[in-house]
Amino acid sequence: MAAGEGPRGVAVTKDITPPTCGPDEIRVAVKASALNRADLLQTMGLYPAPKGVPADIPGLEYAGEVLELGARVTRWKVRDRVMGLASGGAWAEQLVTHEREAIAVPAGLDFAHAAAIPEAFITAWDALVLQGKMTAGSQVLIHAVASGVGTAALQLCALHGARAIGTGRNADKLERVRAMGLPDTVLVTKDQPSFAERIKTLTHGRGVDLVLDLVGGDWLAQTIDCMAPQSTLMLVGLVAGASADVPLRTVLGKRLTIIGTTLRARALEEKIAVARRFEQLVAPHFATGRLQAIVDATVPFSEAPTALERLAANETFGKTVLTW
Ligand SMILES: NC(=O)c1ccc[n+]([C@@H]2O[C@H](COP(=O)([O-])OP(=O)(O)OC[C@H]3O[C@@H](n4cnc5c(N)ncnc54)[C@H](OP(=O)(O)O)[C@@H]3O)[C@@H](O)[C@H]2O)c1
């Protein structure tokens, strides 16, 4: 059984033939998955699945149990608990994945919380640490900080001794972010759309060293305005729009680095590399409680359409999990 696309924006469930398991792959009984904006766009017909991925089954992450081992598999045994990224097709009772792309579920985590980890935390960690070179003392601006990726990022900043400043458009959600231990939040509303000056004040005029930009669009000019010289902008999401006026003179004068990034489009080898490092360096912190998957709601997968509507309406804080 899988949750697929019906007519535009309508999710339907259907019986499909389970995928075959290659020699280096494992078959996973999916116990939980989670919602992402890409699923929303895909169900609206605006984001076709990449080549080789089920075109009509959304789902970019999963947690579950190993059901079957390919002939060359050495890392796992049947019934091991695994989680990970998928290029699509995770809203199904079963999926297959390369054995080295799967990550062991940290001790003490249930499947619902494990399924809320891969997209948010791997995206944030890869952008902040591997590509953004965040270190202790870095001052980091996280746009849409109450999002799935944002709530992961603010915890990763704390873990690495970096200082985070978060923005958002919803005062209640920012209150919850402060309750998570992030004191510096900036509310951005229609009445008060400017944030650059407030970020500059919070950084004593210097600006931030690193930006995790989950919004893009017309926020970009102000974002660039509140960046420190030789700082880096990691462009990860475009919820505010896919094009923007860029103040190039400022980019040039401050010698800024702008890096666009996406996980889904990467080659298998790159995904394996990031999964292996994440399992070693980040996943253990979930077992100790230093990092926590922030789950807004856990709903049965038959309720995916309603859950997608909540996501589209920006009503969620952290991740929405689907369970089987
Ligand atoms: N590049 C990658 O590999 C990758 C991977 C994962 C996610 N992403 C992208 O990263 C972004 C965040 O993902 P997520 O799963 O964390 O999202 P999410 O949990 O759905 O949260 C997104 C938040 O963005 C804010 N927002 C929505 N529309 C906005 C607008 N027009 N202007 C400013 N803020 C707006 C809303 O928060 P408030 O209204 O509360 O401010 C919303 O809750 C998405 O664009 C997603 O597609 C990229």
The ligand as a MOL file (V3000), in Angstrom:
LIG
                    3D

  0  0  0     0  0            999 V3000
M  V30 BEGIN CTAB
M  V30 COUNTS 48 52 0 0 0
M  V30 BEGIN ATOM
M  V30 1 N 17.4400 22.2720 -0.0020 0
M  V30 2 C 17.0560 21.1670 0.6490 0
M  V30 3 O 17.6630 20.1040 0.5270 0
M  V30 4 C 15.8750 21.2620 1.5610 0
M  V30 5 C 15.5770 20.2140 2.4550 0
M  V30 6 C 14.4960 20.3780 3.3440 0
M  V30 7 C 13.7260 21.5350 3.2820 0
M  V30 8 N 14.0380 22.4920 2.3500 0 CHG=1
M  V30 9 C 13.2670 23.7300 2.2590 0
M  V30 10 O 13.4890 24.4750 3.4430 0
M  V30 11 C 12.3250 25.2350 3.7500 0
M  V30 12 C 11.8900 24.9010 5.1550 0
M  V30 13 O 11.4680 23.5360 5.1650 0
M  V30 14 P 10.7010 22.9670 6.4260 0
M  V30 15 O 10.3050 21.5810 6.1540 0
M  V30 16 O 11.5030 23.2490 7.6220 0 CHG=-1
M  V30 17 O 9.4190 23.9170 6.3630 0
M  V30 18 P 8.1410 24.0250 7.3130 0
M  V30 19 O 8.3480 23.2790 8.5810 0
M  V30 20 O 6.9750 23.7050 6.4850 0
M  V30 21 O 8.1300 25.5850 7.6850 0
M  V30 22 C 8.2310 26.5640 6.7300 0
M  V30 23 C 7.8830 27.8950 7.4100 0
M  V30 24 O 8.2610 28.9430 6.5270 0
M  V30 25 C 7.5260 30.0910 6.8960 0
M  V30 26 N 7.0070 30.7050 5.6820 0
M  V30 27 C 6.0760 30.2060 4.8490 0
M  V30 28 N 5.8240 31.0740 3.8420 0
M  V30 29 C 6.6190 32.1340 4.0600 0
M  V30 30 C 6.8050 33.3620 3.3780 0
M  V30 31 N 6.1150 33.6770 2.2690 0
M  V30 32 N 7.7140 34.2360 3.8780 0
M  V30 33 C 8.4040 33.9440 4.9900 0
M  V30 34 N 8.2620 32.7930 5.6950 0
M  V30 35 C 7.3780 31.9090 5.2210 0
M  V30 36 C 6.3920 29.6420 7.8160 0
M  V30 37 O 6.7430 29.9510 9.1530 0
M  V30 38 P 6.1980 31.2820 9.8970 0
M  V30 39 O 4.9940 31.7600 9.1900 0
M  V30 40 O 5.9550 30.8100 11.2630 0
M  V30 41 O 7.3340 32.2570 9.8300 0
M  V30 42 C 6.4370 28.1270 7.6680 0
M  V30 43 O 5.9470 27.4520 8.7920 0
M  V30 44 C 11.2890 24.8710 2.6940 0
M  V30 45 O 11.3540 25.8190 1.6630 0
M  V30 46 C 11.7700 23.5210 2.1790 0
M  V30 47 O 11.3410 23.2780 0.8730 0
M  V30 48 C 15.0870 22.3810 1.5190 0
M  V30 END ATOM
M  V30 BEGIN BOND
M  V30 1 1 1 2
M  V30 2 2 2 3
M  V30 3 1 2 4
M  V30 4 1 4 5
M  V30 5 2 4 48
M  V30 6 2 5 6
M  V30 7 1 6 7
M  V30 8 2 7 8
M  V30 9 1 8 9
M  V30 10 1 8 48
M  V30 11 1 9 10
M  V30 12 1 9 46
M  V30 13 1 10 11
M  V30 14 1 11 12
M  V30 15 1 11 44
M  V30 16 1 12 13
M  V30 17 1 13 14
M  V30 18 2 14 15
M  V30 19 1 14 16
M  V30 20 1 14 17
M  V30 21 1 17 18
M  V30 22 2 18 19
M  V30 23 1 18 20
M  V30 24 1 18 21
M  V30 25 1 21 22
M  V30 26 1 22 23
M  V30 27 1 23 24
M  V30 28 1 23 42
M  V30 29 1 24 25
M  V30 30 1 25 26
M  V30 31 1 25 36
M  V30 32 1 26 27
M  V30 33 1 26 35
M  V30 34 2 27 28
M  V30 35 1 28 29
M  V30 36 1 29 30
M  V30 37 2 29 35
M  V30 38 1 30 31
M  V30 39 2 30 32
M  V30 40 1 32 33
M  V30 41 2 33 34
M  V30 42 1 34 35
M  V30 43 1 36 37
M  V30 44 1 36 42
M  V30 45 1 37 38
M  V30 46 2 38 39
M  V30 47 1 38 40
M  V30 48 1 38 41
M  V30 49 1 42 43
M  V30 50 1 44 45
M  V30 51 1 44 46
M  V30 52 1 46 47
M  V30 END BOND
M  V30 END CTAB
M  END
